[in-house]
Amino acid sequence: MKLWVGLGNPGAKYAGNRHNIGFMAVDRIAADHGFTPWRKAFQGLVAEGRLGTEKVALLKPETFMNLSGQSVQAAVAFWKLPLTDLTVFHDELDLAPGKLRLKQGGGHAGHNGLRSIHGHLGDDYARVRLGIGHPGHKDAVAAYVLHDFAKADAEWLEDLLRGISEGAEALAAGDGQKFMNAVSLRTAPPRSSTTKEKPEAPAPAPQPQEDTRSNMQKLLDKFR
């Protein structure tokens, strides 16, 4: 059994926020892979299913972000899971929008959801860091993460979520590189090697030069 936790805040008010990209990721996995309907459990919402040969439970804590650890700890305790079977999907200010990185253990970098999980369980769990970019100044961070994604973000966000869903089976199997590759194929697809280069425009025809010879010179040149 694997436990994958998406971090966010509950309710329609926060549904489209940048801070809720973790919720969006697990929602997409559940929808695409035929998981059970979401049900209330562990102070959150849970859906269960299979990815390849692995049984996976998805959890969206409904405690609000800064108390996420309460919900995650309850689920970990119920299923008696080692932290090596726990993966948390969360927004990451220090990655450009649409970028994704895997991380095992380490600090919480000021993220309130991770801070809460650290406080309840420690830091020895995996994270899927989902880049949302940085507003440029630390004083603007709170308003930035609690604001909805812009319309201009829709394309890269869809590509990222689709890549996560397509790579989910590899992630469940423990193949992080294959998972990352699946995401990259959506967010940064390689250029086709069959694409033909545009032909260069033909050089302009040379303009005839003006004949500056005198009539006498033209006549002499004609009989040479």
C-alpha positions in Angstrom: 0.0 0.0 0.0 1.2 3.5 -0.9 -0.2 6.7 0.5 -0.1 9.7 -1.8 -1.1 13.0 -0.2 -2.1 16.1 -2.1 -1.8 19.4 -0.2 -4.2 22.2 -0.4 -7.1 24.0 1.3 -10.7 22.6 1.3 -13.7 24.4 -0.2 -14.6 26.1 -3.4 -13.0 29.4 -2.4 -9.6 27.8 -2.6 -10.1 25.2 -5.4 -8.3 27.2 -8.1 -5.5 28.5 -5.9 -1.8 27.9 -6.7 -1.5 26.5 -3.2 -4.0 23.8 -4.2 -1.9 22.2 -7.0 -1.3 19.2 -4.8 -5.1 18.6 -4.6 -5.3 19.0 -8.4 -2.6 16.4 -9.0 -4.3 13.7 -6.9 -7.7 14.6 -8.3 -6.3 14.0 -11.8 -4.8 10.7 -10.9 -8.0 9.5 -9.3 -10.1 10.5 -12.3 -7.8 9.1 -15.0 -7.1 5.7 -13.2 -10.6 4.7 -12.1 -10.1 5.2 -8.3 -13.1 4.9 -5.9 -15.2 7.9 -5.3 -13.8 10.3 -2.7 -15.0 9.5 0.9 -14.5 11.2 4.2 -11.7 9.7 6.4 -8.8 10.8 8.5 -10.0 14.4 8.6 -9.8 14.5 4.9 -11.0 12.8 1.7 -9.7 9.5 0.5 -9.9 7.6 -2.8 -8.3 4.1 -3.4 -7.2 2.3 -6.5 -4.4 0.5 -8.3 -1.6 1.8 -10.3 0.0 -1.2 -12.1 0.5 -3.8 -9.4 0.5 -1.3 -6.5 -2.5 -0.4 -4.3 -2.5 3.3 -3.7 -4.6 5.5 -1.4 -4.9 9.2 -2.3 -5.6 11.7 0.6 -6.6 15.3 0.5 -6.5 16.7 4.1 -9.4 19.0 4.9 -7.7 20.4 8.0 -6.5 23.5 6.1 -2.8 23.6 5.0 -1.1 24.4 8.3 -2.7 21.4 10.0 -2.2 18.9 7.2 0.0 16.7 9.5 -3.0 15.7 11.6 -4.7 14.1 8.7 -1.6 12.5 7.2 -0.6 11.0 10.6 -4.1 9.5 11.1 -3.9 7.8 7.7 -0.3 6.5 8.2 -1.2 5.1 11.6 -4.4 3.4 10.3 -2.6 1.6 7.5 0.6 1.1 9.6 2.7 2.5 6.8 6.5 3.2 6.9 7.3 6.8 5.8 9.0 5.2 2.8 5.5 4.5 1.4 4.4 8.1 1.9 4.6 10.7 -1.0 3.4 14.3 -0.7 2.4 16.4 -3.7 2.8 20.1 -3.0 3.3 23.5 -4.6 6.9 24.8 -4.9 7.8 28.4 -5.1 11.4 27.7 -5.9 10.6 26.0 -9.2 9.5 27.7 -12.4 5.9 27.2 -13.3 5.3 23.7 -14.8 8.6 22.3 -13.6 8.5 19.1 -11.4 11.1 17.6 -9.1 11.2 14.5 -6.8 12.8 14.8 -3.4 13.4 12.3 -0.6 13.5 13.8 3.0 14.9 17.2 3.8 13.5 20.4 5.1 10.2 22.1 4.6 11.5 25.4 3.2 8.8 27.3 5.0 5.9 25.4 3.4 3.2 25.3 6.1 1.8 21.9 4.9 5.2 20.3 5.0 6.0 21.9 8.3 2.9 20.4 9.9 3.7 16.9 8.5 7.3 17.3 9.8 5.9 18.1 13.2 3.8 14.9 13.3 5.8 12.4 11.4 9.3 13.7 10.8 10.9 14.4 7.4 11.8 11.0 5.9 9.1 10.9 3.2 9.1 11.6 -0.5 7.8 14.8 -2.1 6.7 15.7 -5.6 7.5 19.4 -5.9 5.2 21.1 -8.3 6.6 24.4 -9.6 4.4 27.5 -9.4 7.1 30.2 -9.6 7.8 33.0 -7.1 6.2 36.4 -7.0 9.6 38.0 -6.6 9.3 39.2 -3.0 8.7 37.3 0.2 6.1 39.7 1.4 4.0 38.9 -1.7 4.1 35.1 -1.2 1.0 34.7 0.9 -1.3 36.5 -1.5 0.4 34.8 -4.5 -0.2 31.2 -3.3 -3.7 32.0 -2.2 -4.6 33.4 -5.6 -6.1 31.4 -8.5 -3.9 30.4 -11.4 -4.1 32.9 -14.2 -5.7 32.1 -17.6 -2.2 32.2 -19.1 -1.2 29.3 -16.8 -3.9 26.9 -18.1 -1.8 25.3 -20.9 1.2 24.4 -18.8 -0.9 23.4 -15.9 -2.9 20.9 -18.0 0.4 19.5 -19.5 1.8 19.1 -16.0 -1.2 17.3 -14.5 -1.6 15.1 -17.6 2.1 14.1 -17.4 1.8 13.3 -13.7 -1.2 11.1 -14.4 0.5 9.3 -17.3 3.6 8.7 -15.1 1.7 7.7 -12.0 2.2 4.0 -12.5 5.9 4.4 -12.8 6.0 6.5 -9.6 4.0 3.8 -7.7 6.5 1.2 -8.9 9.4 3.2 -7.5 10.8 4.3 -10.9 11.2 8.0 -10.3 13.2 8.6 -13.5 10.5 7.0 -15.7 7.9 9.2 -13.9 9.9 12.3 -14.5 10.3 11.4 -18.2 6.6 11.0 -18.6 6.1 14.4 -17.2 8.8 15.9 -19.4 7.2 14.4 -22.5 4.2 16.6 -21.8 5.8 19.7 -20.4 8.9 19.9 -22.7 8.3 17.6 -25.7 11.3 16.9 -27.9 11.3 18.6 -31.3 10.5 16.2 -34.2 13.6 15.1 -36.1 11.5 14.9 -39.2 10.6 18.6 -39.2 12.0 20.1 -42.3 13.8 23.4 -42.1 12.3 26.2 -44.1 14.1 26.8 -47.4 16.1 29.9 -47.6 14.6 32.7 -49.6 16.2 33.0 -53.1 18.7 35.8 -53.4 17.3 38.8 -55.3 18.3 39.0 -59.0 21.1 41.4 -59.6 19.9 44.7 -61.0 21.3 45.6 -64.5 24.0 48.3 -64.2 23.5 51.6 -66.2 25.6 51.7 -69.4 27.7 54.9 -69.1 29.6 54.4 -72.4 29.5 57.1 -75.1 27.9 56.3 -78.5 31.4 56.3 -80.1 32.7 53.8 -77.4 29.7 51.6 -77.9 30.3 51.5 -81.7 34.0 50.7 -81.2 33.2 47.9 -78.7 30.7 46.4 -81.2 33.4 45.8 -83.8 36.1 44.4 -81.5 
